[in-house]
Amino acid sequence: MDWSAPTLWWLAAGVLVAAELVTGTFYLLMLAVGCAVAAVLAHLGMNTTLQVVSAAVASGGATAAWHFRRARSPRSAPAAFNRDVVLDIGESVRVPQWEADGTARVQYRGAAWSVRFAGSGAPQPGEHVIVSLQGNQLSVAPASRN
């Protein structure tokens, strides 16, 4: 069986997409884009050298474009401070009394939790807001009074 150049390029693109699905390496998709560009050029009757060079340029360009796009996007907060990761951030707890070292025990979600004061000044009993989770200890700051 004699396969044409476009068929080989499309097969290469398909294999790269399948490999990306298995490995999760996004850059394989950029290589698949290059193969697709080369396949289109092969359909148009361009020579093999132009197909290979175009595949390399398209793959490299797509990779560079994606890299620069990600570099300009804002970074998410670290997991301990990210509400998308720790759903307890922003929730309220009532602190009955503080120890001298800035820690306390509170009831939260039906269990006793250790909390550490993360605000400024001296900790005072009362309503506090969870600002982060450090291991199994909640960091809290005073709730704003509106």
C-alpha positions in Angstrom: 0.0 0.0 0.0 1.3 3.4 -1.0 0.4 6.3 1.4 0.4 9.8 0.2 2.3 12.6 2.1 -0.9 14.3 3.4 -2.1 10.9 4.9 1.3 10.5 6.7 1.1 14.0 8.1 -2.5 13.5 9.3 -1.5 10.2 10.9 1.4 11.9 12.7 -1.0 14.6 13.9 -3.4 12.0 15.2 -0.7 10.1 16.9 0.5 13.3 18.6 -3.0 14.1 19.8 -3.5 10.6 21.2 -0.1 10.8 22.9 -1.1 14.2 24.4 -4.3 12.7 25.7 -2.4 9.8 27.4 0.5 12.0 28.8 -1.2 15.3 29.4 1.8 17.1 27.8 0.2 20.1 26.1 3.2 20.8 23.9 2.4 17.6 21.9 -0.7 19.5 20.7 1.5 22.2 19.4 3.5 19.6 17.4 0.2 18.2 16.1 -0.7 21.7 14.9 2.5 21.8 12.9 1.7 18.4 11.4 -1.7 19.6 10.4 -0.2 22.7 8.7 2.2 20.4 6.8 -0.7 18.1 5.8 -2.6 21.1 4.3 0.5 22.1 2.4 0.9 18.5 1.1 -2.7 18.7 -0.1 -1.8 21.9 -2.0 1.1 20.1 -3.7 4.0 21.8 -1.9 7.3 20.1 -1.8 8.5 18.0 1.2 11.1 20.5 2.3 8.5 23.3 2.6 6.2 20.9 4.4 8.8 20.0 7.0 10.0 23.6 7.5 6.4 24.8 7.8 5.6 22.1 10.4 8.6 23.2 12.4 7.8 26.9 12.2 4.1 26.3 13.0 4.9 24.1 16.0 7.5 26.4 17.3 5.3 29.5 16.8 2.3 27.8 18.5 4.5 26.8 21.4 6.0 30.3 21.8 2.6 31.9 21.5 1.2 29.7 24.2 4.2 30.3 26.4 3.9 34.1 26.1 0.2 34.0 26.6 0.6 32.0 29.9 3.4 34.2 31.1 1.1 37.3 30.8 -1.9 35.7 32.6 -2.2 36.4 36.3 -1.0 33.7 38.6 -3.4 32.1 41.0 -2.9 32.4 44.8 -1.0 29.6 46.5 -3.2 26.7 47.4 -3.3 27.5 51.1 -4.8 31.0 50.3 -6.9 30.1 47.3 -10.7 29.9 47.8 -10.9 27.7 44.7 -8.9 25.1 46.5 -9.8 25.6 50.2 -13.5 26.3 50.3 -13.3 27.3 54.0 -11.5 30.5 53.2 -13.9 33.4 53.8 -16.1 31.5 56.3 -16.7 32.9 59.8 -15.7 31.3 63.1 -16.3 32.6 66.6 -13.2 32.6 68.8 -14.2 32.5 72.5 -10.6 33.2 73.9 -7.0 33.4 72.7 -4.0 31.7 74.3 -0.8 33.8 74.9 0.9 32.3 71.8 -1.8 33.6 69.4 -3.7 30.3 69.0 -7.1 29.1 70.1 -9.6 26.2 69.7 -12.9 26.8 68.0 -15.8 24.7 66.9 -16.1 24.7 63.1 -18.1 22.3 60.9 -18.9 20.1 63.9 -15.3 19.6 65.0 -12.7 21.3 67.2 -10.1 23.2 65.1 -6.9 24.9 66.1 -6.7 28.5 64.8 -3.8 30.9 64.6 -4.3 34.7 64.6 -3.2 36.2 61.2 -4.4 39.8 61.8 -2.5 42.8 63.0 -2.4 43.8 66.6 -3.4 41.8 69.6 -6.0 39.0 69.0 -9.4 39.7 70.6 -12.3 37.2 71.1 -15.2 37.4 68.7 -16.0 36.8 65.1 -13.1 36.0 62.7 -12.8 35.1 59.1 -10.7 32.2 57.8 -7.9 33.6 55.6 -5.9 30.4 55.0 -5.4 26.8 55.9 -2.0 25.6 57.1 -2.1 21.9 57.4 -4.9 21.3 59.9 -4.7 24.7 61.4 -6.9 27.6 60.3 -5.4 31.1 60.1 -8.0 33.7 60.9 -8.3 37.5 60.9 -10.9 39.7 62.6 -14.1 40.0 60.7 -14.8 43.5 59.4 -17.5 45.3 61.2 -19.9 47.0 58.7 
